[in-house]
Amino acid sequence: MTAITYHAQACARAGLPARMSPERLEILAERQRHLGVRLPEAVVEWYAVDGAVEFQASRTDDHVMGLDELGLPYCDDDYVAAGVLLISNENQDCYTLVVPLDAGPNPPVQLMDPFDLELREAVARREPFADSFSDYVQACVRDAAGR
């Protein structure tokens, strides 16, 4: 198992192991090869922790992208081709959350309006949501602890 750096506090608060699973890392490596992109380090780290995304998804009504769907087209839209990674879709389709694929190892989380009919238009009109993916995860886990 590989130790983590971005999400140690979130793992401690959620009672998750502070290490990445080799099996999950291999799935993520294969997904990156398939997509032809490099996913941000902080995203890979969170998705590689056993139970992390599942913990997050089980404590919200929103659709958090699972390991099996991360980076794949969603509702016929190819977010990766548009330069962003879809991480969550609000439960009433009021907004989607994405991370830009070109913003470094711990990119910001941005909000998009899913009612924009053209994905590229929505991507162009993104708004800030969290300063970094690790800040977003920490807030999700903090909120989940209150449920």
C-alpha positions as CSV (number, residue, x, y, z in Angstrom):
1,M,0.0,0.0,0.0
2,T,1.2,3.5,-0.8
3,A,0.9,6.3,1.8
4,I,-1.1,9.4,0.9
5,T,-0.3,13.1,1.1
6,Y,-3.3,15.1,0.1
7,H,-6.1,13.5,2.0
8,A,-4.6,12.3,5.4
9,Q,-6.9,14.5,7.5
10,A,-10.0,13.5,5.5
11,C,-9.1,9.8,5.9
12,A,-8.6,10.2,9.6
13,R,-11.9,12.0,10.0
14,A,-13.7,9.3,7.9
15,G,-12.0,6.4,9.6
16,L,-10.4,5.3,6.3
17,P,-6.9,3.8,5.7
18,A,-4.4,6.5,4.9
19,R,-2.9,4.6,2.1
20,M,-3.7,3.8,-1.6
21,S,-4.7,0.4,-2.7
22,P,-2.4,-1.1,-5.4
23,E,-5.5,-2.6,-7.1
24,R,-7.3,0.7,-7.2
25,L,-4.1,2.4,-8.5
26,E,-3.9,-0.1,-11.3
27,I,-7.6,0.5,-12.3
28,L,-6.8,4.3,-12.3
29,A,-3.6,3.8,-14.4
30,E,-5.6,1.7,-16.9
31,R,-8.3,4.4,-17.0
32,Q,-5.7,7.0,-17.7
33,R,-4.2,4.9,-20.5
34,H,-7.7,4.4,-22.0
35,L,-8.6,8.1,-21.8
36,G,-5.2,9.3,-23.0
37,V,-4.9,11.8,-20.1
38,R,-3.2,12.1,-16.8
39,L,-5.6,12.6,-13.9
40,P,-4.6,15.1,-11.2
41,E,-2.6,13.5,-8.4
42,A,-5.0,14.5,-5.6
43,V,-7.9,12.9,-7.5
44,V,-6.0,9.7,-8.1
45,E,-5.0,9.6,-4.5
46,W,-8.6,9.9,-3.2
47,Y,-10.0,7.4,-5.7
48,A,-7.2,5.0,-4.8
49,V,-8.0,4.9,-1.0
50,D,-10.2,1.8,-0.3
51,G,-13.7,3.0,0.5
52,A,-13.0,6.8,0.1
53,V,-15.3,7.6,-2.8
54,E,-17.8,5.1,-1.6
55,F,-17.8,6.8,1.9
56,Q,-18.4,10.1,0.2
57,A,-21.1,8.8,-2.1
58,S,-23.0,7.1,0.7
59,R,-23.4,10.3,2.6
60,T,-24.9,12.5,0.0
61,D,-27.9,12.5,-2.3
62,D,-25.7,13.8,-5.1
63,H,-24.2,11.4,-7.8
64,V,-20.5,11.2,-6.9
65,M,-18.7,9.6,-9.8
66,G,-17.5,6.1,-8.7
67,L,-14.2,4.5,-9.6
68,D,-16.0,2.5,-12.3
69,E,-17.3,5.6,-14.1
70,L,-14.6,8.3,-13.4
71,G,-13.6,10.0,-16.6
72,L,-16.0,8.1,-18.8
73,P,-18.8,9.9,-20.8
74,Y,-21.7,10.8,-18.6
75,C,-25.2,11.3,-20.2
76,D,-23.5,11.2,-23.6
77,D,-21.2,14.1,-22.7
78,D,-17.4,13.5,-22.9
79,Y,-16.2,15.8,-20.2
80,V,-12.6,14.7,-20.5
81,A,-12.5,15.7,-24.2
82,A,-13.8,19.1,-23.1
83,G,-10.8,19.4,-20.7
84,V,-12.5,18.7,-17.4
85,L,-13.1,15.7,-15.1
86,L,-16.7,15.3,-13.9
87,I,-16.6,14.3,-10.2
88,S,-20.2,14.9,-9.0
89,N,-23.6,15.7,-10.3
90,E,-26.1,17.4,-7.9
91,N,-29.1,15.2,-7.2
92,Q,-31.6,17.6,-8.9
93,D,-29.3,18.4,-11.8
94,C,-28.9,22.0,-10.5
95,Y,-25.1,21.8,-11.0
96,T,-22.2,19.6,-11.8
97,L,-18.7,19.7,-10.2
98,V,-15.6,19.3,-12.3
99,V,-11.8,19.6,-12.0
100,P,-9.8,21.0,-14.9
101,L,-7.3,18.5,-16.2
102,D,-4.7,21.1,-16.9
103,A,-4.5,22.8,-13.4
104,G,-1.8,20.9,-11.6
105,P,-1.7,18.1,-9.1
106,N,-4.4,19.5,-6.7
107,P,-6.7,21.5,-9.0
108,P,-9.6,23.6,-8.0
109,V,-13.1,22.2,-8.1
110,Q,-15.4,24.2,-10.3
111,L,-19.2,24.4,-10.7
112,M,-20.9,24.1,-14.1
113,D,-24.5,24.6,-15.0
114,P,-25.8,21.3,-16.5
115,F,-28.6,23.2,-18.3
116,D,-26.2,24.7,-20.8
117,L,-27.0,22.6,-23.8
118,E,-23.4,22.6,-25.1
119,L,-20.8,21.1,-22.9
120,R,-18.1,23.3,-24.2
121,E,-20.2,26.4,-23.4
122,A,-20.7,25.1,-19.9
123,V,-17.0,24.4,-19.5
124,A,-16.2,28.0,-20.6
125,R,-18.5,29.4,-18.0
126,R,-17.3,27.4,-15.0
127,E,-17.4,29.1,-11.6
128,P,-15.1,28.5,-8.5
129,F,-16.4,26.0,-5.9
130,A,-13.3,24.9,-3.9
131,D,-9.8,26.2,-4.1
132,S,-8.4,22.6,-4.4
133,F,-9.7,19.1,-4.8
134,S,-8.3,18.3,-1.3
135,D,-10.2,21.2,0.2
136,Y,-13.4,19.9,-1.5
137,V,-12.8,16.3,-0.1
138,Q,-12.1,17.7,3.4
139,A,-15.4,19.7,3.3
140,C,-17.3,16.6,2.0
141,V,-16.0,14.4,4.8
142,R,-16.6,17.1,7.4
143,D,-20.2,17.4,6.2
144,A,-20.6,13.7,6.1
145,A,-19.5,13.4,9.7
146,G,-22.5,15.4,10.7
147,R,-24.9,13.0,9.0
